[in-house]
Amino acid sequence: MTNNTLTDVFQSSSGSPKGPLGVSSVVFAALGLVASGLVAYSNCRIDVGTGQMAVLVRKSGLDLTNADEVAPTIDHKGVQQKLLTEGRYFYNPVIWDWRVIEQPSIPAGKMGVLVSLTGEDLKYGKFIGELDSQAVSQGEFIPKRKGIIPEVLTSGRKIINPYLFKLEEHEPVIIDPGFRGVVTNLTGPAPEKPNELLAKPGERGVQPATLREGTHYVNPYMVRINKVDCRSQRFNLAESKTFGFPSKDGFWVSLDGRIQFRVKPEKAPEVYVTYNEMENGDAVHEEIVRDIILPNARAFCRLKGSAKLGKDFIDGKTRTVFEQEFADAMKSACEPLGIEIQEALITTIRPPEQIAKPIQERESARLDEKKYSEQIKQQTAERSLAEQVALVKQKPALVEVEQKIVKIVTQAKREQEVAVTKANEELAVAKLKLDAAKDEAAAIISRGEAEAAVINFENKADAAGWKQAVQAFDGNGFAFAQYMLSQKLASAYRRIMINTQDSPLMRMFEGIGESSAARAPVSKAPDNQSPESKASGEK
């Protein structure tokens, strides 16, 4: 937008005043111009503050046609398509009118949907509007065709002309964990095959693809989102008060069970279209129980249960087989319909009271017997396990003892080898010492024998001398002894008694001489007598 000059409002007069009042006229004219400028400035100024916008309305210009709601160009009368954003602008108030308003704002967590109020008229059966792509590329919202704009707006302030658009505030679609969003296109071409449950992508109708958990900003006029709970659901058969079947022998058998199921996420669109009824909203588990679970459970029980006698349901084996067949039948019947059976249990079977008590007592006894047998087996297994545990605990000790034994035996063998080696060495030394001792003993014996021979010879010689000497005394040994004693003592006694011939000491030997002379006759000394003997005799 270009600012208009003040000439669009005021016209200046030509010529200059004459006469003595010319200067005053000029001054007054200048003051008038200044005053006019101030008035024009205040009246032509448009101040658009932060968070505001100004809508322009042209008072004069080209006339609108009957099909125009706003001015198609800036030269036409009426509400202009473009807005003035924050700033200061100057417009001729004679030509223009304006209104400063607050910019519309979309709160956090919300979304906005635009409805174009101007533009080309829609064809019959159409309600989708369109924006001017060139204006959108420049960040402006200019309608091209009336109707709902498919694109949604996120939170924040928006510069939108309220004469061109209606801004609606909507909640985004939040898919919780465990849920799937079933998408239904409200626009688009009609399905090629209208009798099918799901439409092809882009066609009008329920789409095969679903939305996962999260926040989705979708136009509620373009798409409808229905949230299908794909979490596990539980249903008790006892909720149906008369759930049971007649046995083969005509007794009524009632039972209770628990079925846990969920909608397969990939089958959520088909399940929703097939079984959902609008009175309970998007929830389909009630319809699934009523239309799928209960009919299949009753059908199985009446077909299989009616083929057995009432007493068969007291037997544990029959009940176990019946429960397994029930679970298999429910899974096979519900899987093709998009329902996953996670658990199907028969918790209680109540047989007829007339036959229940005696059979139950017998069955209880049989079960007790089985229980006790199992307990015996369990105790046997526990004992075996305890033995194995003890052996396992004992094994390290045995290994340790064996290692100690091997160590001790090895050390003993080593010590034995050392002792044997040492003993062999000592034996060899002892043998050497023995041989040396034998040699030394032989030498000692030889030396002893030689010395003994010498001594014997000397003794024999001495004995022969002594014998010859005794014979000199006529074989009187006592006389020879006295002689030998006297001979040994003679020299010493002579030195002591040289001056004591007459002393009393000499008298002690008087008897000796007399006794000797009396005992032995005086004989002539032998010729071989030694000189000392002769001298003694002479004395």
Buried (B, 14 or more C-beta within 10 A) or exposed (E): EEEBEBEBBEEEEEEEEEEEEEEEEEEEBEEEEEEBEEEBEEEBEBEBEEEBBBBBBBEEBBEBEEEEBBBBEEEBBBBBBBBBEBEEBBBBBEEBEBEEBEBBBBEEEBBBBBBBBBBBEBEEEEBBBBBBEEBEEEEBBBBBBBBBBBEBBEBEBBBBBBBBBEBBBBEBBBBEEBBBBBBBBEBBEEBEEEEEBBBBEEBBBBBBEBBEBEEBBBBBBBBBBBBBBBEEBEBEBBEBEEBBBEBEEEBEBBBBBBBBBBBBBEBBBBBBBBBBEEEEEBBBBBBBBEBBBBEBBBEBBEEBBEEBBBBBBBBEEBBEBBBEEBBEBBBEBBEEBBBBBEBBBBEEBEBBEEBBEEBBEEBEEEEEEEEEEEEEEEEEEEEEEEEEEEEEEEEEEEEEEEEEEEEEEEEEEEEEEEEEEEEEEEEEEEEEEEEEEEEEEEEEEEEEEEEEEEEEEEEEEEEEEBEEBBEBBEEBEEBBEBBBEBBEEBEEBEEEEEEEEEEEEEEEEEEEEEEBEEEBEEEEBEEEBEEEBEEBEEE
